[in-house]
Amino acid sequence: MKFEILFKIFQTLEPNFTIMKKLFLLTIVSAGFIFTAGSCKKKDKISNVGPNEVEISQPCSEFRSDDEFFRAFGSGQSMDRNVAKQKALSNTRSELAGALSTVIKVVGDNYVKSSTYNNKEELMQRFEENGRTVINQELRGVKTVCERLTQSTDGSKSYNYYIALELSGSELFDKYYQSLTSDESLKIDYNYERFKETFNEEMKNFRN
């Protein structure tokens, strides 16, 4: 259809136009068609988002938990870049700690419910205490997998620091299991395979 329009334009040009001039004009018209088509395509893409909204993607937000790692991302803002980094690190550590605590608690609940231990209330309490200790220890060695630093251009010149942290699920499991089996106050034999299965299942649920 576009080529038919171009051909008609070519035919309507004055006879005294040289071939080179005609080709030059057609080149300009063709470029206009291409630009218009590109603009329409871009407009259609934007309209799919919504008439009064745009999607915002936070830096480092692509790092999410999976079958192997617990991950969390966050940000911090300050007029000082070092303070912005510390805020981002603190916020993200808290986010990760909250996620780990949730998983550890559910694992403990499920394992205790399925156990034959007489005093389940005491067992659950020890699970939670050991879980908190392990989480605090493991967070000290958490790995940074993404860092981004930006500066506002609105006149404030404030710094925005974005960060994503990662913790190995297998390492957390090993430390958690070791802490439980070495707890003298419990004096109970743990089923390793059942405990690991419970942990992996909850980690999968957390990811989803």
N, C-alpha and C positions, 0 to 999 in steps of 0.2 A: 504494500500500500504506500509506504514512504517513497519507494523508488518511482512509482507512478506519478506521485506529486512532483518529485524532482524533475522527471522527464517533461511534464507539462510546463514547469517553470522554464526549462531549457528551451522549449518550443516558442514561448511567448517573448523571449528576449529579442531585442531589436536586431535586424539583419546586419547592421554595421558593426555589431559586437564581434570581435575576433574570437576564435576558438579558445585562446588562452584566457580572455576575460570571462567567457562563459564558464569555463572550468573553475576559475577563481571564485566566481559568485556561487556556483553550486557547492564548492567546498565549504564556504561560509554557512550556507543554508543547511548542509549536512551536519556540520558541527552543532548547529542550533538544535537539530532534531535529537542528536545524541545527548546534548546537555539537558534538554527537556525531558527525555526519557529517563535519564539518571535522576533528575530532580523528582519526578513522579514516583520512581521506585523508592527513593529515600523517604518521601512523604508517606507512602503507604506503610513503610516499616515503622515509622514513628507513630502513626495512627493506631497501630495494633496495641500499643502500650496503654493508651487512654487519652481522651481529649484534654484532661486537666492534670496529668501526672507524668512524671518521668521516673525511670528506674535508676536507682543509685547503687553502685557496687562499691562496698568499702574495701580498701586495700587490705590484703592478707586474708580476706574472708573466704578465699577458695580452699584454705586449709581446714578441713573438717575431719571429725573422727571416722575411723574405718575399722576393719577387723583386727588391725595390728596396733593402732595408735589412738590414744586419747588426744584430742587437739582442742584448742580454744583460741579465739582471736579477740582483740580489743584495741582501744585507743586511749590517748591522753593528750590534753591540750594545755599549753602554758606559754608565757612570754619567754621562758628559758627552755632551750631544747633538752637539756639534761633532766629538768623537772618533768617535761612532757614525756620523756622516755620512762621515767620512774613511775609516773601515773599510769601509763599504758601497761607497764609490766605488772604493777600492783593489781590493776583491774583485771588483767587477763589471768593472772595467777589465782585470783579469787574465783573467777569464772571456772577455771579448770578444777580447782579444789572442790567447788560445789558439785561439779559433774562427777568427780571421783567419789565423793562422799555418798552421793545418791546410789551409784553402782555398788559400792562396797556394802552399803546398808541392805540393799535388796539381795545381794549375794548371801550375806549373813542370814537374813530372814529365811530365804528359801532353803539354805543348807540346814539351818537349825530345825526348821519344821520337818524336814525329812530325816532327821537323825533320831537315834534311840536314846539319846542322853536324857537322864532323868530330870535334872534341873535346867530346863531350857532357858529360863529367864536369866540365870547366871551366865550361861553359855552365850546368849545374845549380847549381854553387857560386855563380856570379854571380847567378842567379835568387834563390837563398835569401838572399844578402847584401842585395840590393836590396829584397827583400820585407821583411826585418826593419827596414830603414831606413824604408821607407814606412809600415809599421804603426806604428812609434814616433812618426813625425811626425803621422800622421792621428789617433792616439789623443789628441793634445793638443787637437784641435778636435772631439772627440766631443760629440754632443748629448744632453742629459738630457731624456727624454720622460716620465718619471714619478718622483715623489718622495712618500714617505709617512713620517710620523714618529709613533710610538706610544710610550707609556710603560707599563711593566709595573705591574700592580696587585697583585702577589704580596708586596709589602712591600719589594722591592729598589729599586723606583722607577727601574730602569734604562731607558734609551732604546733603542728599536729603530728603525733607519733603513732604509727600503727604497728602492731606486732602479733605474731601467732606463735604459740608454744605447743610443744609435743612431748608426750610421755608414752613410752612403750608399754603396751598392755601386758605382755609376757613378763617383763621385769617387775611390774607392779604386782602381778599375780604371785610370782616367786617370792618376793619380799613379804607379801601378805601371808602366804602359806607358811613360810618359815617362822614368822612372828607368832602364829597360832600354835604351831607344833612345838615351839620352844617355851611356851607359856606354862610354867610350872604350876600355876594356880588352877589350871584346867585339868591337867593330867588325863587327857582323852586322846584316843587314836583317831586320826582323821582319814577318811577315804579320799586319797589324792585324786583319783580319776573322777569321782563324783563331784568333788569340790571344783576341779578344773572345768568340768562340764557345766556346772552351775555358773561359774564365772564367765566362761565364753558365751554362754547363752544370754546372760545379762548384758555383756559388752555388745553383742549383736543387736539386742533390743535398743540399747542406748544409741547406737549408730543410726538405726532406722527412725 
